[in-house]
Amino acid sequence: MSDSPAPLADPHLVFDTAEGRRDLVILGSTGSVGTQAIDLVLRNPDRFRVTGLSAAGGRVALLAEQARQLRVRTVAVAAPDAVPALREALREQYGTGEPLPEVLAGPDAAAQLAASDCHTVLNGITGSIGLAPTLAALGAGRTLALANKESLIVGGPLVKELAKPGQIIPVDSEHAALFQALGAGTRADVRKLVVTASGGPFRGRTRSELADVTREQALAHPTWAMGPVITINSATLVNKGLEVIEAHLLYDIPFDRIEVVVHPQSYVHSMVEFTDGSTLAQATPPDMKGPIAIGLGWPARIPDAAPAFDWSKASSWEFFPLDNEAFPSVGLARHVGTLGATAPAVFNAANEECVDSFLAGRLPFNGIMDTVTAVVAEHGTPATGTSLTVADVLEAETWARARARELSAKATAEARA
């Protein structure tokens, strides 16, 4: 391990500590991570100042309210047709005589904002569309608080080429936990990373028992409140497979030394096993504000960022092995992660399409992973010996999405025949 390249995320290496208030850009500000980040900022005005916000464009009233609360310089939306409604919402929030923030619009708006003058960019966008803003922030020399795991999954080599040591601070609860626990030793001391999974709403069910689960059942996560795509990914454990790939890329640990264990209470967010036999776990009650605070403030800790345990009350913490037969997503993720190149992008894009089909009632629950597996198999082994480009990723994603739609439609037609 000592001869390996520096990991993308390393608690021993801080890219830029900065003094005084940190200027932040928040991408995906109207989503779950973004709204919690803004709450944290508003509670800590002496530590943070937000200069820019971006969102997809579906919640312009909330975006305008956030812009006024934070007095940002720039607001960006991905959907150009949302601009008139956004400007009207901004006028209502700001009133007459007060200058409105600059408005950027279009598919490149978030990337443009990510490269603007600030200290830290929080990428809380959902999906692989977060890749371009991730690359823009890294290329501009910003510290990147990364909640958008998909940009690392689909563009791993591109991200690794741009990122400087210590430039990325992970915001996923699991990777923020690993990040903190890794600070207790050197890289040569690490034997294994242990990524915890709640098990989702279907923990303990067999594959056959998953055949008829409904959309409503799959969206009922037992411990976390998240968006629909991430919630379904947690139900299939695809989210955990993506996190295994992410851990490999962030910490430069081989796949055979990254383990997944089911922990229903979601108190322990992940663990690091060291060569002397000791294991360090990072634990808090389930709440994303803690990991967000690590991403925005590291190496400083933000007081009262998230709730702490009440140790005067009894509690039980359980750990179970992963059922790979009922939930084959983690094994498939290891496979595509090992293949590298465009294989992870194909896996992620096909899954996103299949999740959409499941939520629309066009695909059964088990059909999500069956279809993703088929698309990955058709993609085969990516060509090696050439550098991955953004165009390669986009082409692979386009093919995977189209093929996943075709296979989903075929499965639906066969089921109705």
Long-range contacts (C-beta under 8 A, 24 or more apart in sequence): 1-187, 1-188, 1-190, 1-252, 2-187, 2-188, 4-187, 4-252, 5-160, 5-252, 6-165, 6-252, 7-165, 7-187, 7-250, 7-251, 7-252, 8-152, 8-159, 8-160, 8-163, 8-167, 8-168, 8-249, 8-250, 8-251, 8-252, 9-166, 9-168, 9-169, 9-170, 9-175, 9-179, 9-250, 9-251, 10-165, 10-166, 10-182, 10-251, 11-179, 11-180, 11-182, 11-183, 11-298, 11-299, 12-183, 13-165, 13-166, 14-166, 14-298, 14-299, 15-143, 15-164, 15-165, 15-166, 15-167, 16-119, 16-143, 17-299, 18-119, 21-46, 21-47, 21-48, 21-49, 22-47, 22-48, 22-49, 22-119, 22-120, 22-296, 22-297, 23-49, 23-50, 23-51, 23-117, 23-118, 23-119, 23-120, 24-48, 24-49, 24-50, 24-51, 24-118, 24-119, 24-120, 24-121, 24-122, 24-296, 25-50, 25-51, 25-52, 25-53, 25-54, 25-113, 25-114, 25-116, 25-118, 25-120, 25-121, 25-122, 25-137, 25-142, 26-50, 26-52, 26-53, 26-54, 26-122, 26-124, 27-54, 27-110, 27-113, 27-114, 27-121, 27-122, 27-123, 27-124, 27-125, 27-130, 27-133, 27-148, 28-54, 28-55, 28-56, 28-123, 28-124, 28-125, 28-126, 28-130, 28-147, 28-148, 29-53, 29-54, 29-55, 29-63, 29-66, 29-124, 30-55, 30-56, 30-58, 30-59, 30-62, 30-63, 30-66, 31-55, 31-124, 31-125, 31-126, 31-227, 32-124, 32-225, 32-226, 32-227, 32-288, 33-122, 33-124, 33-147, 33-171, 33-288, 33-292, 34-122, 34-124, 35-62, 36-288, 36-289, 36-292, 37-122, 37-124, 37-292, 37-296, 38-66, 38-69, 38-70, 39-289, 40-289, 40-292, 40-293, 40-296, 40-302, 40-305, 41-70, 41-296, 42-69, 42-70, 44-302, 47-297, 47-300, 47-302, 48-296, 51-116, 51-117, 51-118, 52-76, 52-113, 52-116, 52-118, 54-78, 54-104, 54-109, 54-110, 54-113, 54-125, 54-133, 57-81, 57-82, 57-86, 57-105, 58-82, 60-85, 60-86, 60-89, 61-89, 63-89, 64-89, 64-90, 64-92, 64-93, 65-89, 65-93, 67-93, 67-101, 68-93, 68-94, 72-101, 73-101, 73-102, 74-101, 74-102, 74-103, 74-104, 74-113, 74-116, 75-101, 75-102, 75-103, 75-104, 76-103, 76-104, 76-105, 76-109, 76-110, 76-112, 76-113, 77-103, 77-104, 77-105, 77-109, 78-105, 78-106, 78-107, 78-109, 78-110, 78-129, 79-105, 80-105, 80-106, 108-132, 111-135, 111-136, 112-136, 114-140, 114-142, 115-139, 115-140, 115-142, 116-140, 118-142, 119-143, 120-144, 120-145, 120-295, 120-296, 121-145, 122-147, 122-171, 122-292, 122-295, 122-296, 123-147, 123-148, 123-151, 124-148, 124-171, 125-151, 126-150, 126-227, 126-229, 126-230, 127-229, 127-352, 128-153, 128-154, 128-345, 128-348, 128-349, 128-352, 128-393, 128-397, 131-155, 131-158, 131-390, 131-393, 132-390, 134-159, 135-159, 135-162, 135-390, 138-162, 138-163, 138-164, 138-167, 138-168, 142-167, 143-167, 143-168, 143-169, 144-168, 144-169, 145-169, 145-171, 145-292, 145-295, 145-296, 146-170, 146-171, 146-172, 146-295, 147-171, 147-172, 147-292, 147-295, 149-242, 149-243, 149-246, 150-242, 150-348, 152-245, 152-246, 152-249, 152-250, 153-242, 153-245, 153-246, 153-249, 153-344, 153-345, 153-347, 153-348, 154-344, 154-345, 154-348, 154-349, 154-393, 154-397, 155-345, 155-388, 155-390, 155-393, 156-245, 156-249, 156-340, 156-344, 157-340, 157-341, 157-387, 157-388, 158-388, 158-389, 158-390, 158-393, 159-249, 160-249, 168-250, 169-294, 169-295, 169-298, 170-246, 170-250, 170-291, 170-295, 171-291, 171-292, 171-294, 171-295, 172-243, 172-246, 172-291, 173-269, 173-270, 173-286, 173-288, 173-290, 173-291, 174-243, 174-247, 174-269, 174-270, 175-243, 175-246, 175-247, 175-250, 175-270, 176-269, 176-282, 176-290, 176-291, 176-294, 176-295, 177-268, 177-269, 177-270, 177-271, 177-281, 177-282, 177-291, 178-247, 178-250, 178-251, 178-270, 178-272, 178-282, 179-250, 179-294, 180-282, 180-294, 181-270, 181-271, 181-272, 181-280, 181-281, 181-282, 182-251, 182-272, 184-272, 184-274, 184-280, 185-272, 185-274, 187-252, 188-275, 189-274, 189-275, 189-276, 190-253, 190-257, 190-272, 190-273, 190-274, 190-275, 191-257, 191-273, 191-274, 191-275, 192-257, 192-258, 192-259, 192-272, 192-273, 193-247, 193-251, 193-253, 193-257, 193-258, 193-259, 193-270, 193-271, 193-272, 193-273, 194-259, 194-260, 194-261, 194-270, 194-271, 194-272, 194-273, 194-279, 195-240, 195-243, 195-244, 195-247, 195-258, 195-259, 195-260, 195-261, 195-270, 196-260, 196-261, 196-262, 196-263, 196-266, 196-268, 196-269, 196-270, 196-271, 196-319, 197-237, 197-240, 197-260, 197-261, 197-262, 197-263, 197-322, 198-222, 198-223, 198-224, 198-234, 198-262, 198-263, 198-264, 198-265, 198-266, 199-237, 199-262, 199-263, 199-264, 199-320, 200-234, 200-235, 200-236, 200-237, 201-235, 202-235, 202-326, 203-262, 203-264, 203-320, 205-326, 206-323, 206-325, 206-326, 207-325, 207-326, 207-366, 210-326, 210-365, 210-366, 211-364, 211-365, 211-366, 212-364, 212-365, 213-365, 215-358, 215-359, 215-361, 218-358, 218-365, 222-264, 223-264, 223-265, 223-266, 223-286, 224-266, 224-286, 228-355, 228-359, 229-352, 229-355, 232-355, 232-358, 232-359, 232-368, 233-351, 233-355, 235-365, 236-327, 236-329, 236-365, 236-368, 236-369, 237-322, 237-327, 237-329, 237-330, 238-329, 238-333, 238-351, 238-368, 238-369, 238-372, 240-329, 240-330, 240-333, 241-329, 241-330, 241-331, 241-332, 241-333, 241-334, 241-347, 242-333, 242-348, 244-330, 244-333, 244-334, 244-337, 245-333, 245-334, 245-336, 245-337, 245-344, 248-337, 255-334, 255-337, 255-338, 260-322, 260-330, 261-319, 261-320, 261-321, 261-322, 262-319, 262-320, 262-321, 262-322, 263-317, 263-318, 263-319, 263-320, 264-318, 264-320, 265-315, 265-316, 265-317, 265-318, 267-309, 267-315, 267-317, 268-317, 283-309, 284-308, 284-309, 285-309, 328-369, 328-373, 329-369, 329-372, 332-369, 332-372, 332-373, 332-376, 335-376, 336-376, 339-381, 339-382, 340-382, 341-382, 341-383, 341-384, 341-388, 341-392, 342-379, 342-382, 342-388, 342-392, 342-393, 342-395, 342-396, 343-376, 343-379, 343-381, 343-382, 345-393, 345-396, 345-397, 345-400, 346-375, 346-376, 346-379, 346-396, 346-397, 346-399, 346-400, 347-372, 347-376, 347-400, 348-397, 349-396, 349-397, 349-398, 349-400, 349-401, 349-404, 350-375, 350-376, 350-400, 350-401, 350-403, 350-404, 352-401, 353-400, 353-401, 353-404, 353-405, 353-408, 354-404, 354-408, 357-404, 357-405, 357-408, 357-412, 362-408, 362-409, 362-412, 363-408, 363-411, 363-412, 364-415, 367-408, 367-411, 370-411, 371-404, 371-407, 371-408, 371-411, 372-404, 374-407, 375-400, 375-403, 375-404, 375-407, 378-403
